[in-house]
Amino acid sequence: MNQTIAGTQYNWTDLIIPLIAILVVALIITSIQKLLHRKTTFVLTTAILLIVGGVGVTAYNADIFDVQAWVAQHRNQYESKQVQKKAVIKVDRTQIKKMVMRDQNKTDKFEKVGFVAIPSQAILLPIYNDAYSVDGLNLGADYANRYAQDPLGKNIPVMGQGNYGLAAHNFNDGKTGFSGLQEDLNNDAPYLVNGQLGESDWLNGQFVYMANEKGIYRYTITNQVAKEETASDVLAPTEKSTLTIVSCLFPTISKRIITQADLTKSYTWEQAPDKIVGYFNLKVQNTNARADWFNPGTEEGANGDAGGTKTVQK
């Protein structure tokens, strides 16, 4: 959880700004051509497009006017809508349950315990059993269960009961791991302002779904607070069924974002609504556990081996 992240990962959606800039310039040039009743030469047009595109890419990489956060926000809105659309595709519950519990990494020491989905943030991650090792966190999310009275984590958390601690990396890109839980990309506020720890309600009311071999558990986010990295008391047992998600804050990675949620509904695989089961349909939903520059590997979703239903060449 306290791993220092050295960069960010980009894909085609990160080029939205320069592409829009190029399109706008192309439209302006076309309009000028019509007004002047003459053709602009191909060389001039190409040169202008290259200049504007270069300026756009440079502006993005330099994060001028906080453009990266703007792109991340709109990218996540698009991805979240895609999650909702794919969730209504007809599902085979038995197959989805098998995909959720399939251990993609049978030769390692880690145990697969389920999946977590946060549709509003387009988050879908496998859950393993060791948040206290680099290798464990590199697989996706892991349960976190060490606190002052149980420093070795002997008490194994159970979904739907007590306080379930969960952790994953924040890659500072708004999309990988639990990056999408930070309100503003690469900005400490509102979690840390003038050296004072703060909180945020921007995700209040959003659902977090946890799935294991027994069923699906819906938690509702109630708050986010900032804590020191040593504040293990947030993982202590509670009488109420709660979920405590731990992720790093960027750029002050010595602090933690604690996303708190309460259990509001539990389903067996047979009882769960089709759409909720559909959030875990790895044949169509993308997972977001991997970044090529940091923890390369095969995703478990449609952007990887699709829950073991397709072969990915390595």
Residue pairs with C-beta under 8 A, 6 or more apart in sequence:
1 131
1 137
1 144
1 167
1 169
1 229
1 246
1 247
1 248
1 256
2 229
2 248
2 253
2 254
3 134
3 137
3 169
3 248
4 253
5 169
5 170
5 171
5 172
5 248
5 250
5 253
5 294
6 293
6 294
7 293
7 294
8 68
8 171
8 172
8 173
9 171
9 173
9 175
9 176
9 291
9 292
9 293
9 294
10 173
13 71
13 75
13 78
14 60
14 71
14 75
15 57
15 60
16 71
16 74
16 75
17 56
17 59
17 60
17 67
17 70
17 71
18 52
18 53
18 55
18 56
18 57
18 59
18 60
19 56
20 56
21 52
21 53
21 55
21 56
22 49
22 52
22 53
22 56
25 48
25 49
25 52
26 45
26 49
29 40
29 45
29 48
32 40
33 39
33 40
59 65
59 67
60 67
60 68
60 71
63 69
63 186
66 185
66 187
68 185
68 186
69 174
69 184
69 185
69 186
69 187
72 173
72 174
72 175
72 185
73 174
75 174
75 175
76 121
76 122
76 174
76 175
76 180
79 122
79 175
79 286
80 119
80 120
80 121
80 122
82 122
83 119
83 122
83 124
83 279
83 285
84 119
86 278
86 281
86 284
86 285
87 119
87 275
87 276
87 278
87 279
87 281
87 285
88 274
88 275
88 278
89 278
89 281
89 284
90 274
91 274
91 277
91 278
91 281
93 269
93 270
93 272
93 277
95 307
96 277
96 280
96 281
96 282
96 307
97 213
97 269
98 307
99 280
99 281
99 282
99 283
99 300
99 307
99 308
99 309
100 114
100 115
100 211
100 212
100 280
100 282
100 307
101 112
101 114
101 212
101 213
102 112
102 300
102 307
102 308
103 111
103 112
104 112
104 126
104 298
104 300
104 305
104 308
105 112
105 139
108 135
110 128
110 129
110 130
110 135
110 136
110 139
110 142
111 128
111 129
112 126
112 127
112 128
113 127
113 128
113 129
113 143
113 212
114 126
114 127
114 159
114 210
114 211
114 212
114 213
115 124
115 125
115 126
115 127
115 210
115 211
115 280
116 123
116 124
116 125
116 127
116 141
116 166
116 208
116 209
116 210
116 211
117 123
117 124
117 208
117 209
117 211
117 279
117 280
117 285
118 124
118 180
118 181
118 206
118 207
118 208
118 209
119 207
119 209
119 279
120 203
120 206
120 207
121 180
121 181
121 203
121 206
122 175
122 180
122 286
122 288
123 178
123 180
123 181
123 288
124 279
124 280
124 285
124 286
124 287
124 288
124 301
125 140
125 141
125 168
125 177
125 178
125 287
125 288
125 289
126 139
126 140
126 141
126 287
126 289
126 300
127 140
127 141
127 142
127 143
127 166
127 210
128 136
128 139
128 140
128 141
128 142
128 143
129 136
129 142
129 143
129 156
130 136
130 142
131 137
131 142
131 143
131 144
131 165
131 166
131 167
131 246
132 144
132 146
132 153
136 142
137 167
137 168
137 169
138 169
138 294
138 295
138 297
139 289
139 295
139 297
140 168
140 177
140 287
140 289
141 166
141 167
141 168
141 177
141 178
141 289
142 166
142 167
142 168
143 156
143 157
143 164
143 165
143 166
143 167
144 153
144 165
144 166
144 167
144 235
144 244
144 246
145 153
145 155
145 156
145 157
145 165
145 235
146 152
146 153
146 232
146 235
147 232
147 233
147 234
147 235
147 236
148 232
148 233
148 236
149 236
155 237
157 163
157 164
157 165
158 164
159 210
159 212
159 214
159 217
160 210
160 215
160 217
160 241
160 263
160 266
161 241
162 237
162 238
162 239
162 241
162 242
163 235
163 236
163 237
163 238
163 242
163 243
163 244
164 210
164 242
164 243
164 244
165 234
165 235
165 244
165 246
166 243
166 244
166 245
166 246
167 178
167 245
167 246
167 247
168 177
168 178
168 245
168 247
168 289
169 176
169 177
169 178
169 179
169 247
169 248
169 294
169 295
170 177
170 178
170 179
170 181
170 182
170 247
170 248
170 249
170 250
170 253
170 257
171 177
171 179
171 291
171 294
172 179
172 182
172 185
172 186
172 250
172 251
173 179
173 185
173 291
174 180
174 182
174 185
175 288
176 288
176 289
176 290
176 291
177 247
177 288
177 289
177 291
178 245
178 247
178 259
179 247
181 203
181 224
181 245
181 247
181 257
181 259
182 191
182 247
182 249
182 250
182 257
183 190
183 191
183 200
183 202
183 224
185 250
186 250
186 251
187 250
188 249
188 250
188 251
188 252
188 255
189 198
190 198
190 199
190 200
191 197
191 198
191 199
191 200
191 224
191 225
191 226
191 249
191 255
191 257
192 198
192 226
192 249
192 252
192 255
197 225
197 226
197 227
197 228
197 255
198 225
198 226
199 223
199 224
199 225
199 226
200 223
200 224
201 223
201 224
202 224
203 221
203 224
203 259
204 221
204 222
204 223
205 220
205 221
206 220
206 221
207 218
207 219
207 220
207 221
208 218
208 219
208 220
208 221
208 243
208 245
208 261
209 216
209 217
209 218
209 219
209 276
209 279
209 280
210 216
210 217
210 219
210 243
211 217
211 280
214 268
214 269
215 266
215 267
215 268
215 269
215 271
215 272
216 266
216 267
216 269
216 272
216 276
216 277
216 280
217 263
217 265
217 266
217 267
218 263
218 264
218 265
218 266
218 267
218 276
219 242
219 243
219 261
219 262
219 263
219 264
220 261
220 262
220 264
221 259
221 260
221 261
222 260
222 261
222 262
223 259
223 260
224 257
224 258
224 259
224 260
225 258
225 260
226 249
226 255
226 256
226 257
226 258
227 234
227 255
227 256
227 258
228 254
228 255
228 256
229 254
229 255
229 256
231 256
231 258
234 244
234 246
234 258
235 244
235 246
240 262
240 263
241 262
241 263
242 260
242 261
242 262
242 263
243 260
243 261
243 262
243 263
244 258
244 259
244 260
244 261
245 258
245 259
245 260
245 261
246 256
246 257
246 258
247 256
247 257
247 259
248 255
248 256
248 257
249 255
249 256
249 257
267 273
267 276
269 277
278 284
278 285
279 285
282 300
282 301
282 302
282 306
282 307
282 309
283 302
283 306
283 307
283 309
284 302
285 301
285 302
286 299
286 301
286 302
286 303
287 299
287 300
287 301
287 303
287 304
288 299
289 295
289 297
289 299
289 300
290 296
290 297
290 298
290 299
290 304
298 304
298 305
298 312
298 314
299 305
300 307
301 307
304 312
305 311
305 312
